[in-house]
Amino acid sequence: MEWIDGAKLTDVTGTASNTGEESSTVEENLALVKVAIDSTLSQLLVEGILHADPHAGNLLKVKLEDDSVTLGYLDFGIVSTIPEQ
């Protein structure tokens, strides 16, 4: 198990000091939501792995050392494999 520092994708207020920053945060978070959707579908349809609990509380925006952001998945307590048909 590993600790991941990050922010909830639903957290857009309180971290932004003005409307421009808040708008940028919303756009950044929405881009990560798209990554989450693409990742979830790829895991399921390509890899045959199902993370059964990918809600907003289990997805974090993680800031990297180069100030870019990436998606962090949490809580792999319910994972299943889907057999090929």
C-alpha positions as CSV (number, residue, x, y, z in Angstrom):
1,M,0.0,0.0,0.0
2,E,1.2,3.5,-0.8
3,W,0.1,7.0,0.3
4,I,-0.9,9.3,-2.5
5,D,-1.2,13.1,-2.0
6,G,-3.8,14.7,-4.1
7,A,-7.0,16.6,-4.4
8,K,-10.5,15.4,-5.1
9,L,-11.7,16.1,-8.6
10,T,-14.8,17.7,-7.1
11,D,-12.8,20.2,-5.1
12,V,-12.8,23.4,-7.3
13,T,-13.5,26.0,-4.6
14,G,-11.2,26.9,-1.8
15,T,-8.0,26.2,-3.8
16,A,-8.6,29.0,-6.3
17,S,-8.0,32.6,-5.3
18,N,-10.0,34.1,-8.2
19,T,-12.5,33.2,-10.9
20,G,-9.8,32.6,-13.5
21,E,-8.0,30.1,-11.4
22,E,-11.2,28.4,-10.5
23,S,-12.2,28.1,-14.2
24,S,-8.7,26.7,-15.0
25,T,-9.1,24.2,-12.1
26,V,-12.5,23.1,-13.4
27,E,-11.1,22.6,-16.9
28,E,-8.1,20.6,-15.6
29,N,-10.4,18.4,-13.4
30,L,-12.8,17.8,-16.3
31,A,-9.8,16.7,-18.4
32,L,-8.9,14.2,-15.7
33,V,-12.5,13.0,-15.5
34,K,-12.2,12.2,-19.2
35,V,-8.9,10.3,-18.5
36,A,-10.7,8.4,-15.7
37,I,-13.5,7.4,-18.2
38,D,-11.0,6.3,-20.8
39,S,-8.9,4.4,-18.2
40,T,-11.9,2.7,-16.8
41,L,-13.2,1.6,-20.2
42,S,-9.7,0.5,-21.3
43,Q,-9.2,-1.5,-18.1
44,L,-12.5,-3.2,-18.6
45,L,-12.7,-3.7,-22.4
46,V,-9.0,-4.1,-23.3
47,E,-7.4,-5.6,-20.2
48,G,-10.4,-7.4,-18.7
49,I,-10.0,-5.8,-15.3
50,L,-12.8,-4.1,-13.4
51,H,-12.3,-1.6,-10.7
52,A,-15.8,-1.8,-9.2
53,D,-15.7,1.4,-7.2
54,P,-14.4,4.3,-9.4
55,H,-16.4,7.2,-7.8
56,A,-15.2,10.7,-7.2
57,G,-13.9,9.8,-3.7
58,N,-11.6,7.2,-5.2
59,L,-10.1,9.4,-7.9
60,L,-7.5,12.1,-7.1
61,K,-5.7,14.8,-9.0
62,V,-2.1,14.3,-8.2
63,K,0.5,17.0,-8.8
64,L,3.8,15.8,-10.2
65,E,7.3,17.2,-9.6
66,D,7.2,19.1,-13.0
67,D,3.9,20.8,-11.9
68,S,1.8,18.7,-14.3
69,V,-1.1,16.7,-13.0
70,T,-2.1,13.1,-13.4
71,L,-5.0,10.8,-12.2
72,G,-4.6,8.7,-9.1
73,Y,-6.9,5.7,-8.5
74,L,-7.6,4.7,-4.9
75,D,-9.3,1.7,-3.2
76,F,-8.7,-1.4,-5.1
77,G,-10.7,-3.4,-2.6
78,I,-13.2,-4.6,-5.2
79,V,-11.4,-5.6,-8.4
80,S,-12.5,-8.4,-10.7
81,T,-11.2,-9.9,-13.9
82,I,-13.5,-10.4,-16.8
83,P,-12.9,-13.6,-18.8
84,E,-12.6,-13.4,-22.6
85,Q,-15.6,-14.7,-24.4
